[in-house]
C-alpha cells in the first residue's frame, strides 16, 4: 500500500506535510521519528539515544500489569532485558488497576508516573492507549513545572487507538473525562509482531476508530458550510486521503493480521492521531459523529 504521505518517511514526511494548507507552521513538532517494522523493538536503544536519552540516566518503563506476549516471549520482560543488556538503567513503573483489572487514564495515575520522573529521566511507554496517555501527560506536566525536557518514546502494543501520535490526552479529572492539551512522543516504535499478537478485538477497535472519520470529516465540513464551526481545515482530509477505499482494499490483510496488514493499519492510525493534533481538535476522527 502506497501512501501519499507516509509517516515512515522520516524528515521527508514532515517536509511534505508542512507544505499542506492548514499545517501549523508556527508550532514546533517534537515527533520526528515513526518506525513501522518487523523487530522494530530491537531499534529501541538507538532510538532512545537519537531522542536525547542517556544510558547513564534512568529509563522509566511505563506499563500496566496485563500479561503480553510477543510470539512465545513475555513482551515486557523482553523489552526490559534488552534495554538492560544495552547498558540502560531501567526502572519499571506499573500503573495500578481497579477491581476489574483495568488501569484508567486519570490524574491519579498520571501524577504517580510524574512523581517518578527526575532530571535526566527518559520514558518508554509499552502499552496501548491508556498507558500511552498516562506516560505522555506525565512527561508533559513534568516539563511544564520544571522546564526540563523529557525524552519519551511510545511503543504501541495494539493497533487500537490513535493516541500514539496525538498531543492530547483524554483524562478523567474529578470523575469527568476531558481532553487535555498534552505532548507528542519524540518517537513511536511500531513493532509489527507486537501489533499482530494482542487479542483480535483490539485490532478491530483500531479499524473502528478509523471508520469514525468517514462520518466526522464530512460532518465537520457540513458544520463549516452551515456557519457552525469556523475552524474547519482541509489538512486532515489531505493526510487521510481515500481512507474508505484503502480500508476496503486492505480488509483481508488486516483481518488476517498479516505483517503488511498491521503495517498499513498502524500507519493509518498514526495519520489519524496527527490529523487531530495538527487541526487542534478531535473533530477530524472523533467529533460530530458523537
C-alpha positions in Angstrom: 0.0 0.0 0.0 1.4 3.3 -1.0 0.7 6.5 1.0 0.5 10.0 -0.4 2.1 11.0 2.9 3.9 8.1 4.5 4.7 8.6 8.2 7.6 6.1 7.9 9.5 8.5 5.7 11.0 10.5 8.5 12.0 14.1 7.7 10.7 13.7 4.1 7.2 13.1 5.5 7.4 16.3 7.7 8.7 18.4 4.8 5.9 17.2 2.6 3.0 17.9 5.0 4.4 21.2 6.1 3.6 22.4 2.6 -0.1 21.5 3.0 -2.7 24.2 3.7 -3.6 24.4 7.4 -0.4 23.0 8.7 0.5 24.9 11.9 4.0 26.0 10.8 4.4 28.2 13.9 4.4 25.1 16.2 7.5 23.0 16.8 6.6 19.3 16.4 8.8 17.0 18.5 7.6 13.8 16.9 10.1 13.3 14.1 10.6 9.5 14.0 7.9 6.8 13.4 9.1 3.3 12.8 6.8 0.5 11.3 8.9 -2.6 11.0 9.2 -6.2 12.0 11.5 -6.5 15.0 11.3 -2.7 15.5 11.8 -3.1 19.2 15.4 -4.1 18.5 15.9 -0.5 17.5 14.6 0.9 20.8 18.1 1.6 22.3 19.4 3.5 19.3 16.1 5.5 19.0 16.3 6.4 22.7 19.8 7.8 22.0 18.5 9.7 19.0 15.8 11.5 21.0 18.3 12.6 23.7 18.1 9.9 26.3 21.3 9.0 28.1 22.3 5.4 29.0 23.7 6.6 32.4 20.3 8.0 33.4 17.1 6.1 34.3 14.7 4.9 31.7 11.2 4.7 33.2 9.3 1.8 31.5 5.6 2.6 32.0 3.4 -0.5 31.7 0.2 -2.0 33.2 0.0 -5.5 34.8 -1.7 -7.1 31.8 0.4 -10.1 30.6 1.6 -9.5 27.0 3.3 -11.9 24.6 5.4 -11.3 21.6 5.4 -14.7 19.9 6.2 -17.1 22.8 8.1 -14.4 24.8 6.9 -12.2 27.7 6.9 -8.8 25.9 7.5 -6.6 28.9 10.4 -8.7 30.2 11.9 -8.9 26.8 12.0 -5.1 26.4 13.3 -4.6 29.9 16.0 -7.2 29.4 17.0 -5.9 26.0 17.5 -2.3 27.4 19.4 -3.5 30.4 21.7 -5.7 28.2 22.4 -2.5 26.3 23.5 -0.7 29.5 20.3 1.2 30.2 19.2 1.7 33.8 15.5 0.5 33.5 13.0 1.3 36.2 9.6 -0.3 35.9 6.6 1.9 36.6 3.4 -0.3 36.7 0.1 1.5 36.6 -2.3 0.3 39.3 -5.6 -1.3 38.3 -9.1 -1.3 39.7 -11.1 -4.2 41.0 -11.9 -5.2 37.4 -8.2 -5.3 36.5 -8.3 -2.1 34.4 -5.9 0.8 34.5 -7.5 4.2 33.7 -6.2 7.5 32.3 -6.9 9.8 35.3 -4.9 12.3 37.2 -4.0 9.9 40.0 -2.2 7.5 37.6 -0.7 10.4 35.7 0.7 12.0 38.9 2.0 8.6 40.1 4.2 8.5 36.9 5.1 12.2 37.1 6.5 11.8 40.6 8.8 9.0 39.3 10.4 11.4 36.8 13.7 13.1 37.7 16.1 15.3 35.8 17.6 13.2 33.1 14.9 10.5 33.2 13.7 9.2 29.8 10.3 7.4 29.4 9.3 4.4 27.3 5.6 3.6 27.4 4.8 0.0 26.5 1.1 -0.4 26.1 -1.9 0.8 24.2 -4.0 4.0 24.6 -4.3 4.2 28.4 -0.6 3.7 29.1 0.4 6.0 26.3 -1.8 8.8 27.5 -0.7 8.4 31.1 3.0 8.4 30.2 2.9 11.3 27.7 0.8 13.5 30.0 3.0 12.8 33.0 6.0 13.9 30.9 4.1 17.0 29.7 3.2 18.1 33.3 6.8 17.5 34.5 8.1 19.6 31.6 5.6 22.4 32.4 6.6 22.6 36.0 10.4 22.1 35.7 11.2 23.4 32.2 13.2 20.3 31.7 12.9 18.2 28.6 11.9 14.5 29.0 12.9 12.2 26.1 9.8 10.0 25.5 9.3 7.0 23.2 6.0 5.3 22.7 5.9 1.6 21.9 2.3 0.6 20.9 1.2 -2.9 21.9 -2.0 -2.8 19.8 -3.4 -1.2 16.6 -6.3 0.0 18.7 -6.3 3.8 19.1 -4.8 7.0 17.7 -3.2 8.1 21.0 0.3 7.2 19.9 0.7 10.2 17.6 -1.6 12.7 19.4 -0.6 15.7 21.5 -3.8 15.4 23.5 -4.7 13.2 26.5 -8.3 12.2 27.3 -8.1 12.1 31.1 -10.6 11.8 33.9 -10.4 14.9 36.1 -12.5 14.7 39.3 -14.5 12.0 37.6 -15.2 13.8 34.4 -13.4 12.8 31.2 -11.7 15.8 29.5 -9.4 16.0 26.5 -6.3 17.9 27.8 -3.5 19.5 25.9 -0.5 17.3 26.2 2.6 16.5 24.1 3.7 14.3 21.3 6.1 11.4 21.9 9.6 12.1 20.4 9.4 8.8 18.6 6.9 6.0 18.0 8.2 2.4 17.6 5.6 0.1 16.0 6.9 -3.5 16.1 4.7 -5.4 13.6 4.9 -8.7 15.5 3.9 -6.9 18.7 0.9 -5.4 16.9 -0.1 -8.8 15.4 -0.3 -10.6 18.7 -2.8 -8.9 21.0 -6.4 -10.1 21.3 -8.3 -9.7 18.0 -10.9 -7.2 19.3 -8.1 -4.6 19.9 -7.2 -4.7 16.2 -10.9 -4.4 15.3 -11.1 -1.4 17.6 -8.4 0.3 15.6 -10.4 -0.2 12.4 -13.5 1.1 14.2 -11.6 4.2 15.4 -10.7 5.0 11.7 -14.2 4.3 10.5 -15.4 7.3 12.5 -13.5 9.6 10.1 -15.8 8.6 7.3 -18.6 10.4 9.1 -16.9 13.0 11.2 -14.9 14.6 8.3 -18.0 15.2 6.1 -19.9 16.4 9.2 -17.2 18.8 10.1 -17.2 20.2 6.5 -21.0 20.5 6.7 -20.9 22.3 10.0 -18.4 24.7 8.5 -20.6 25.4 5.4 -23.6 26.0 7.7 -21.6 28.5 9.8 -21.5 26.3 12.9 -17.7 25.8 13.0 -15.2 28.2 11.5 -12.2 26.0 12.5 -12.5 23.6 9.5 -9.3 22.6 7.9 -8.6 20.6 4.7 -5.4 19.2 6.3 -6.9 16.1 7.9 -8.7 15.1 4.8 -5.5 15.5 2.7 -3.5 13.5 5.3 -6.0 10.7 5.5 -6.7 10.6 1.7 -9.2 8.0 0.4 -9.4 6.1 3.6 -12.7 4.3 2.7 -11.1 2.8 -0.4 -8.0 1.8 1.5 -9.8 0.1 4.3 -11.8 -2.0 1.8 -8.7 -2.9 -0.1 -6.7 -3.8 3.0 -9.5 -5.5 4.9 -8.3 -9.1 4.1 -4.7 -8.3 5.2 -5.9 -6.5 8.4 -8.4 -9.3 9.2 -5.7 -12.0 8.9 -3.3 -9.7 10.8 -0.5 -10.2 8.4 2.6 -8.1 8.8 1.7 -5.9 5.9 -1.8 -5.5 7.2 -0.5 -4.5 10.6 1.9 -2.1 9.0 -0.8 -0.4 6.9 -3.2 -0.1 9.8 -0.5 1.3 12.1 0.3 4.0 9.6 -3.3 5.0 9.1 -3.8 5.1 12.9 -0.7 7.3 13.1 -2.1 9.7 10.5 -5.4 9.8 12.3 -3.7 10.9 15.5 -1.7 13.6 13.7 -4.8 14.8 11.9 -6.4 15.6 15.2 -3.3 17.1 16.7 -2.4 19.3 13.7 -6.0 20.5 13.5 -6.1 21.2 17.2 -9.4 19.3 17.6 -10.7 15.7 17.9 -13.3 16.6 15.3 -11.5 15.0 12.2 -11.7 11.5 13.6 -13.9 11.7 16.6 -16.1 14.7 16.6 -19.5 15.5 15.2 -20.4 11.8 14.8 -20.8 11.7 18.6 
